[in-house]
């Protein structure tokens, strides 16, 4: 087995506790789980690209990394407490 494919398998196994973290707990814990999930999926995509020796497959994980960071910023903006509107 290719060591890069072994890395993909190990990283995929790491998704289970991250999914549990993202499904349980407070908003902050779910946010941490979502961010960790995105980072692990990016790493899996990069390792898979290296395993099959196709550098063109790196486009998807790199785009996902940018979208993941942007999505987390939007999500934290929605979670932030809003000031009371004045009438």
N, CA, C and O atoms as a Tinker XYZ file with bonds, in Angstrom:
   348  protein
     1  N      0.855000   -1.189000    0.000000    73     2
     2  CA     0.000000    0.000000    0.000000    64     1     3
     3  C      0.888000    1.236000    0.000000    63     2     4     5
     4  O      1.901000    1.304000    0.696000    81     3
     5  N      0.488000    2.176000   -0.776000    73     3     6
     6  CA     1.169000    3.446000   -0.860000    64     5     7
     7  C      1.088000    4.166000    0.496000    63     6     8     9
     8  O      0.018000    4.180000    1.104000    81     7
     9  N      2.188000    4.765000    0.988000    73     7    10
    10  CA     2.106000    5.472000    2.273000    64     9    11
    11  C      1.132000    6.644000    2.253000    63    10    12    13
    12  O      0.563000    7.004000    3.283000    81    11
    13  N      0.943000    7.234000    1.082000    73    11    14
    14  CA    -0.015000    8.336000    0.990000    64    13    15
    15  C     -1.455000    7.832000    1.124000    63    14    16    17
    16  O     -2.302000    8.509000    1.706000    81    15
    17  N     -1.722000    6.652000    0.589000    73    15    18
    18  CA    -3.058000    6.069000    0.772000    64    17    19
    19  C     -3.281000    5.677000    2.226000    63    18    20    21
    20  O     -4.392000    5.800000    2.741000    81    19
    21  N     -2.220000    5.202000    2.892000    73    19    22
    22  CA    -2.331000    4.904000    4.319000    64    21    23
    23  C     -2.631000    6.173000    5.111000    63    22    24    25
    24  O     -3.407000    6.146000    6.067000    81    23
    25  N     -2.017000    7.276000    4.712000    73    23    26
    26  CA    -2.311000    8.550000    5.370000    64    25    27
    27  C     -3.769000    8.952000    5.149000    63    26    28    29
    28  O     -4.404000    9.498000    6.051000    81    27
    29  N     -4.297000    8.687000    3.964000    73    27    30
    30  CA    -5.716000    8.979000    3.684000    64    29    31
    31  C     -6.623000    8.166000    4.601000    63    30    32    33
    32  O     -7.617000    8.682000    5.112000    81    31
    33  N     -6.284000    6.901000    4.810000    73    31    34
    34  CA    -7.099000    6.037000    5.671000    64    33    35
    35  C     -7.053000    6.531000    7.114000    63    34    36    37
    36  O     -8.084000    6.586000    7.784000    81    35
    37  N     -5.869000    6.890000    7.593000    73    35    38
    38  CA    -5.741000    7.380000    8.971000    64    37    39
    39  C     -6.500000    8.690000    9.142000    63    38    40    41
    40  O     -7.196000    8.878000   10.140000    81    39
    41  N     -6.372000    9.588000    8.186000    73    39    42
    42  CA    -7.082000   10.864000    8.278000    64    41    43
    43  C     -8.596000   10.675000    8.201000    63    42    44    45
    44  O     -9.347000   11.402000    8.851000    81    43
    45  N     -9.040000    9.711000    7.415000    73    43    46
    46  CA   -10.472000    9.426000    7.341000    64    45    47
    47  C    -10.979000    8.891000    8.679000    63    46    48    49
    48  O    -12.094000    9.203000    9.096000    81    47
    49  N    -10.156000    8.087000    9.347000    73    47    50
    50  CA   -10.549000    7.592000   10.671000    64    49    51
    51  C    -10.630000    8.729000   11.681000    63    50    52    53
    52  O    -11.408000    8.654000   12.633000    81    51
    53  N     -9.846000    9.772000   11.490000    73    51    54
    54  CA    -9.897000   10.915000   12.397000    64    53    55
    55  C    -11.165000   11.745000   12.233000    63    54    56    57
    56  O    -11.476000   12.572000   13.091000    81    55
    57  N    -11.893000   11.537000   11.155000    73    55    58
    58  CA   -13.120000   12.307000   10.945000    64    57    59
    59  C    -14.228000   11.920000   11.919000    63    58    60    61
    60  O    -15.098000   12.737000   12.221000    81    59
    61  N    -14.207000   10.684000   12.415000    73    59    62
    62  CA   -15.273000   10.243000   13.323000    64    61    63
    63  C    -15.329000   11.056000   14.617000    63    62    64    65
    64  O    -16.406000   11.545000   14.960000    81    63
    65  N    -14.217000   11.227000   15.359000    73    63    66
    66  CA   -14.323000   12.063000   16.555000    64    65    67
    67  C    -14.628000   13.519000   16.251000    63    66    68    69
    68  O    -15.261000   14.208000   17.050000    81    67
    69  N    -14.179000   13.982000   15.100000    73    67    70
    70  CA   -14.454000   15.371000   14.726000    64    69    71
    71  C    -15.941000   15.557000   14.435000    63    70    72    73
    72  O    -16.527000   16.575000   14.803000    81    71
    73  N    -16.541000   14.584000   13.781000    73    71    74
    74  CA   -17.985000   14.652000   13.539000    64    73    75
    75  C    -18.766000   14.620000   14.849000    63    74    76    77
    76  O    -19.776000   15.310000   14.986000    81    75
    77  N    -18.303000   13.825000   15.811000    73    75    78
    78  CA   -18.961000   13.776000   17.115000    64    77    79
    79  C    -18.839000   15.129000   17.802000    63    78    80    81
    80  O    -19.797000   15.613000   18.404000    81    79
    81  N    -17.654000   15.743000   17.711000    73    79    82
    82  CA   -17.451000   17.058000   18.313000    64    81    83
    83  C    -18.344000   18.098000   17.644000    63    82    84    85
    84  O    -18.890000   18.974000   18.314000    81    83
    85  N    -18.491000   18.004000   16.345000    73    83    86
    86  CA   -19.311000   18.964000   15.629000    64    85    87
    87  C    -20.800000   18.783000   15.842000    63    86    88    89
    88  O    -21.577000   19.706000   15.598000    81    87
    89  N    -21.208000   17.606000   16.294000    73    87    90
    90  CA   -22.629000   17.345000   16.482000    64    89    91
    91  C    -23.092000   17.576000   17.918000    63    90    92    93
    92  O    -24.294000   17.681000   18.167000    81    91
    93  N    -22.179000   17.655000   18.845000    73    91    94
    94  CA   -22.535000   17.783000   20.264000    64    93    95
    95  C    -21.938000   19.049000   20.854000    63    94    96    97
    96  O    -20.962000   19.592000   20.336000    81    95
    97  N    -22.523000   19.501000   21.920000    73    95    98
    98  CA   -21.934000   20.589000   22.684000    64    97    99
    99  C    -22.458000   21.963000   22.312000    63    98   100   101
   100  O    -23.473000   22.122000   21.634000    81    99
   101  N    -21.718000   22.939000   22.788000    73    99   102
   102  CA   -22.127000   24.328000   22.593000    64   101   103
   103  C    -21.776000   24.792000   21.182000    63   102   104   105
   104  O    -21.200000   24.047000   20.389000    81   103
   105  N    -22.131000   26.022000   20.895000    73   103   106
   106  CA   -21.870000   26.569000   19.574000    64   105   107
   107  C    -20.376000   26.634000   19.279000    63   106   108   109
   108  O    -19.945000   26.390000   18.152000    81   107
   109  N    -19.595000   26.964000   20.298000    73   107   110
   110  CA   -18.150000   27.084000   20.100000    64   109   111
   111  C    -17.547000   25.722000   19.787000    63   110   112   113
   112  O    -16.693000   25.619000   18.906000    81   111
   113  N    -17.969000   24.678000   20.486000    73   111   114
   114  CA   -17.455000   23.330000   20.217000    64   113   115
   115  C    -17.861000   22.854000   18.825000    63   114   116   117
   116  O    -17.073000   22.201000   18.141000    81   115
   117  N    -19.060000   23.170000   18.408000    73   115   118
   118  CA   -19.485000   22.792000   17.058000    64   117   119
   119  C    -18.697000   23.548000   16.005000    63   118   120   121
   120  O    -18.381000   23.000000   14.949000    81   119
   121  N    -18.379000   24.802000   16.285000    73   119   122
   122  CA   -17.568000   25.590000   15.370000    64   121   123
   123  C    -16.157000   25.007000   15.249000    63   122   124   125
   124  O    -15.604000   24.940000   14.152000    81   123
   125  N    -15.581000   24.591000   16.369000    73   123   126
   126  CA   -14.263000   23.959000   16.346000    64   125   127
   127  C    -14.315000   22.654000   15.565000    63   126   128   129
   128  O    -13.403000   22.361000   14.792000    81   127
   129  N    -15.367000   21.869000   15.756000    73   127   130
   130  CA   -15.518000   20.633000   15.004000    64   129   131
   131  C    -15.655000   20.881000   13.517000    63   130   132   133
   132  O    -15.095000   20.137000   12.712000    81   131
   133  N    -16.386000   21.906000   13.139000    73   131   134
   134  CA   -16.542000   22.244000   11.727000    64   133   135
   135  C    -15.218000   22.669000   11.106000    63   134   136   137
   136  O    -14.901000   22.279000    9.983000    81   135
   137  N    -14.448000   23.468000   11.836000    73   135   138
   138  CA   -13.152000   23.910000   11.322000    64   137   139
   139  C    -12.185000   22.737000   11.195000    63   138   140   141
   140  O    -11.468000   22.628000   10.200000    81   139
   141  N    -12.162000   21.859000   12.198000    73   139   142
   142  CA   -11.287000   20.687000   12.130000    64   141   143
   143  C    -11.695000   19.761000   10.994000    63   142   144   145
   144  O    -10.834000   19.202000   10.315000    81   143
   145  N    -12.983000   19.592000   10.781000    73   143   146
   146  CA   -13.474000   18.760000    9.683000    64   145   147
   147  C    -12.975000   19.292000    8.342000    63   146   148   149
   148  O    -12.506000   18.527000    7.499000    81   147
   149  N    -13.079000   20.597000    8.154000    73   147   150
   150  CA   -12.613000   21.196000    6.906000    64   149   151
   151  C    -11.121000   21.008000    6.704000    63   150   152   153
   152  O    -10.679000   20.721000    5.591000    81   151
   153  N    -10.342000   21.163000    7.755000    73   151   154
   154  CA    -8.898000   21.001000    7.631000    64   153   155
   155  C     -8.521000   19.561000    7.331000    63   154   156   157
   156  O     -7.627000   19.315000    6.521000    81   155
   157  N     -9.180000   18.610000    7.964000    73   155   158
   158  CA    -8.865000   17.207000    7.722000    64   157   159
   159  C     -9.263000   16.802000    6.299000    63   158   160   161
   160  O     -8.539000   16.049000    5.648000    81   159
   161  N    -10.388000   17.287000    5.820000    73   159   162
   162  CA   -10.800000   16.968000    4.446000    64   161   163
   163  C     -9.807000   17.550000    3.437000    63   162   164   165
   164  O     -9.515000   16.915000    2.424000    81   163
   165  N     -9.291000   18.738000    3.701000    73   163   166
   166  CA    -8.268000   19.315000    2.826000    64   165   167
   167  C     -7.016000   18.440000    2.836000    63   166   168   169
   168  O     -6.437000   18.178000    1.782000    81   167
   169  N     -6.598000   17.989000    4.013000    73   167   170
   170  CA    -5.426000   17.115000    4.099000    64   169   171
   171  C     -5.649000   15.790000    3.387000    63   170   172   173
   172  O     -4.736000   15.269000    2.747000    81   171
   173  N     -6.853000   15.243000    3.490000    73   171   174
   174  CA    -7.163000   13.998000    2.778000    64   173   175
   175  C     -7.073000   14.219000    1.271000    63   174   176   177
   176  O     -6.521000   13.386000    0.552000    81   175
   177  N     -7.607000   15.326000    0.798000    73   175   178
   178  CA    -7.536000   15.622000   -0.632000    64   177   179
   179  C     -6.113000   15.794000   -1.126000    63   178   180   181
   180  O     -5.769000   15.346000   -2.220000    81   179
   181  N     -5.286000   16.445000   -0.319000    73   179   182
   182  CA    -3.898000   16.633000   -0.718000    64   181   183
   183  C     -3.133000   15.312000   -0.708000    63   182   184   185
   184  O     -2.339000   15.048000   -1.610000    81   183
   185  N     -3.370000   14.484000    0.309000    73   183   186
   186  CA    -2.696000   13.181000    0.369000    64   185   187
   187  C     -3.164000   12.278000   -0.773000    63   186   188   189
   188  O     -2.364000   11.539000   -1.347000    81   187
   189  N     -4.449000   12.335000   -1.102000    73   187   190
   190  CA    -4.959000   11.526000   -2.211000    64   189   191
   191  C     -4.354000   11.972000   -3.532000    63   190   192   193
   192  O     -4.020000   11.143000   -4.378000    81   191
   193  N     -4.213000   13.278000   -3.711000    73   191   194
   194  CA    -3.586000   13.791000   -4.924000    64   193   195
   195  C     -2.158000   13.287000   -5.051000    63   194   196   197
   196  O     -1.701000   12.942000   -6.141000    81   195
   197  N     -1.473000   13.250000   -3.946000    73   195   198
   198  CA    -0.100000   12.746000   -3.958000    64   197   199
   199  C     -0.065000   11.232000   -4.178000    63   198   200   201
   200  O      0.847000   10.723000   -4.829000    81   199
   201  N     -1.053000   10.512000   -3.639000    73   199   202
   202  CA    -1.085000    9.050000   -3.756000    64   201   203
   203  C     -1.301000    8.602000   -5.193000    63   202   204   205
   204  O     -0.686000    7.633000   -5.638000    81   203
   205  N     -2.158000    9.285000   -5.913000    73   203   206
   206  CA    -2.437000    8.897000   -7.299000    64   205   207
   207  C     -1.553000    9.638000   -8.298000    63   206   208   209
   208  O     -1.677000    9.444000   -9.507000    81   207
   209  N     -0.668000   10.480000   -7.794000    73   207   210
   210  CA     0.304000   11.222000   -8.605000    64   209   211
   211  C     -0.367000   12.065000   -9.687000    63   210   212   213
   212  O      0.036000   12.060000  -10.850000    81   211
   213  N     -1.393000   12.781000   -9.270000    73   211   214
   214  CA    -2.096000   13.702000  -10.162000    64   213   215
   215  C     -2.088000   15.094000   -9.528000    63   214   216   217
   216  O     -2.954000   15.394000   -8.706000    81   215
   217  N     -1.133000   15.947000   -9.890000    73   215   218
   218  CA    -1.079000   17.279000   -9.281000    64   217   219
   219  C     -2.313000   18.127000   -9.590000    63   218   220   221
   220  O     -2.611000   19.074000   -8.862000    81   219
   221  N     -3.025000   17.797000  -10.655000    73   219   222
   222  CA    -4.217000   18.579000  -10.978000    64   221   223
   223  C     -5.323000   18.373000   -9.950000    63   222   224   225
   224  O     -6.238000   19.192000   -9.861000    81   223
   225  N     -5.254000   17.290000   -9.169000    73   223   226
   226  CA    -6.254000   17.052000   -8.127000    64   225   227
   227  C     -6.076000   17.991000   -6.934000    63   226   228   229
   228  O     -6.931000   18.020000   -6.049000    81   227
   229  N     -5.003000   18.746000   -6.891000    73   227   230
   230  CA    -4.781000   19.676000   -5.777000    64   229   231
   231  C     -5.695000   20.889000   -5.844000    63   230   232   233
   232  O     -5.827000   21.617000   -4.861000    81   231
   233  N     -6.322000   21.114000   -6.976000    73   231   234
   234  CA    -7.185000   22.291000   -7.128000    64   233   235
   235  C     -8.360000   22.228000   -6.152000    63   234   236   237
   236  O     -8.715000   23.233000   -5.536000    81   235
   237  N     -8.952000   21.059000   -6.016000    73   235   238
   238  CA   -10.137000   20.924000   -5.162000    64   237   239
   239  C     -9.803000   21.171000   -3.689000    63   238   240   241
   240  O    -10.490000   21.974000   -3.059000    81   239
   241  N     -8.778000   20.522000   -3.099000    73   239   242
   242  CA    -8.514000   20.808000   -1.686000    64   241   243
   243  C     -8.068000   22.246000   -1.434000    63   242   244   245
   244  O     -8.390000   22.812000   -0.389000    81   243
   245  N     -7.345000   22.839000   -2.357000    73   243   246
   246  CA    -6.925000   24.219000   -2.147000    64   245   247
   247  C     -8.115000   25.178000   -2.205000    63   246   248   249
   248  O     -8.187000   26.129000   -1.426000    81   247
   249  N     -9.036000   24.932000   -3.116000    73   247   250
   250  CA   -10.246000   25.756000   -3.161000    64   249   251
   251  C    -11.096000   25.534000   -1.906000    63   250   252   253
   252  O    -11.688000   26.472000   -1.374000    81   251
   253  N    -11.147000   24.290000   -1.446000    73   251   254
   254  CA   -11.899000   23.991000   -0.222000    64   253   255
   255  C    -11.286000   24.671000    0.991000    63   254   256   257
   256  O    -12.010000   25.096000    1.891000    81   255
   257  N     -9.966000   24.781000    1.031000    73   255   258
   258  CA    -9.299000   25.460000    2.153000    64   257   259
   259  C     -9.711000   26.927000    2.204000    63   258   260   261
   260  O     -9.982000   27.465000    3.278000    81   259
   261  N     -9.756000   27.567000    1.044000    73   259   262
   262  CA   -10.156000   28.980000    0.999000    64   261   263
   263  C    -11.623000   29.135000    1.388000    63   262   264   265
   264  O    -11.972000   30.034000    2.153000    81   263
   265  N    -12.479000   28.263000    0.865000    73   263   266
   266  CA   -13.903000   28.352000    1.178000    64   265   267
   267  C    -14.187000   27.993000    2.629000    63   266   268   269
   268  O    -15.118000   28.534000    3.226000    81   267
   269  N    -13.407000   27.096000    3.200000    73   267   270
   270  CA   -13.605000   26.703000    4.592000    64   269   271
   271  C    -13.328000   27.873000    5.527000    63   270   272   273
   272  O    -14.098000   28.133000    6.452000    81   271
   273  N    -12.234000   28.571000    5.285000    73   271   274
   274  CA   -11.902000   29.730000    6.124000    64   273   275
   275  C    -12.971000   30.810000    5.980000    63   274   276   277
   276  O    -13.397000   31.403000    6.972000    81   275
   277  N    -13.396000   31.061000    4.762000    73   275   278
   278  CA   -14.430000   32.071000    4.536000    64   277   279
   279  C    -15.746000   31.666000    5.189000    63   278   280   281
   280  O    -16.427000   32.500000    5.786000    81   279
   281  N    -16.104000   30.398000    5.078000    73   279   282
   282  CA   -17.341000   29.923000    5.693000    64   281   283
   283  C    -17.318000   30.031000    7.205000    63   282   284   285
   284  O    -18.332000   30.362000    7.819000    81   283
   285  N    -16.179000   29.759000    7.807000    73   283   286
   286  CA   -16.068000   29.879000    9.260000    64   285   287
   287  C    -16.216000   31.333000    9.689000    63   286   288   289
   288  O    -16.832000   31.615000   10.717000    81   287
   289  N    -15.662000   32.251000    8.917000    73   287   290
   290  CA   -15.818000   33.667000    9.257000    64   289   291
   291  C    -17.277000   34.098000    9.189000    63   290   292   293
   292  O    -17.737000   34.855000   10.044000    81   291
   293  N    -17.999000   33.633000    8.198000    73   291   294
   294  CA   -19.423000   33.953000    8.081000    64   293   295
   295  C    -20.195000   33.318000    9.234000    63   294   296   297
   296  O    -21.085000   33.945000    9.809000    81   295
   297  N    -19.860000   32.088000    9.567000    73   295   298
   298  CA   -20.543000   31.380000   10.648000    64   297   299
   299  C    -20.325000   32.077000   11.987000    63   298   300   301
   300  O    -21.265000   32.209000   12.771000    81   299
   301  N    -19.094000   32.526000   12.261000    73   299   302
   302  CA   -18.842000   33.234000   13.520000    64   301   303
   303  C    -19.555000   34.578000   13.542000    63   302   304   305
   304  O    -19.966000   35.046000   14.604000    81   303
   305  N    -19.700000   35.189000   12.400000    73   303   306
   306  CA   -20.441000   36.457000   12.338000    64   305   307
   307  C    -21.909000   36.230000   12.713000    63   306   308   309
   308  O    -22.520000   37.056000   13.391000    81   307
   309  N    -22.462000   35.110000   12.266000    73   307   310
   310  CA   -23.852000   34.805000   12.595000    64   309   311
   311  C    -24.010000   34.424000   14.058000    63   310   312   313
   312  O    -25.078000   34.639000   14.632000    81   311
   313  N    -22.972000   33.860000   14.679000    73   311   314
   314  CA   -23.051000   33.472000   16.086000    64   313   315
   315  C    -22.811000   34.621000   17.047000    63   314   316   317
   316  O    -23.178000   34.532000   18.219000    81   315
   317  N    -22.205000   35.692000   16.576000    73   315   318
   318  CA   -21.865000   36.785000   17.478000    64   317   319
   319  C    -23.131000   37.443000   18.013000    63   318   320   321
   320  O    -24.124000   37.559000   17.295000    81   319
   321  N    -23.096000   37.875000   19.277000    73   319   322
   322  CA   -24.288000   38.525000   19.833000    64   321   323
   323  C    -24.515000   39.870000   19.156000    63   322   324   325
   324  O    -23.580000   40.624000   18.887000    81   323
   325  N    -25.763000   40.138000   18.895000    73   323   326
   326  CA   -26.116000   41.379000   18.218000    64   325   327
   327  C    -26.588000   42.402000   19.237000    63   326   328   329
   328  O    -27.288000   42.060000   20.191000    81   327
   329  N    -26.209000   43.648000   19.037000    73   327   330
   330  CA   -26.698000   44.686000   19.960000    64   329   331
   331  C    -28.192000   44.906000   19.757000    63   330   332   333
   332  O    -28.726000   44.741000   18.660000    81   331
   333  N    -28.826000   45.273000   20.816000    73   331   334
   334  CA   -30.274000   45.538000   20.748000    64   333   335
   335  C    -30.536000   46.756000   19.867000    63   334   336   337
   336  O    -29.837000   47.766000   19.952000    81   335
   337  N    -31.541000   46.640000   19.033000    73   335   338
   338  CA   -31.884000   47.753000   18.157000    64   337   339
   339  C    -32.570000   48.848000   18.956000    63   338   340   341
   340  O    -33.414000   48.582000   19.813000    81   339
   341  N    -32.193000   50.077000   18.661000    73   339   342
   342  CA   -32.819000   51.209000   19.327000    64   341   343
   343  C    -33.975000   51.726000   18.493000    63   342   344   345
   344  O    -33.887000   51.798000   17.267000    81   343
   345  N    -35.038000   52.080000   19.152000    73   343   346
   346  CA   -36.204000   52.602000   18.423000    64   345   347
   347  C    -36.370000   54.063000   18.626000    63   346   348
   348  O    -37.300000   54.661000   18.084000    81   347
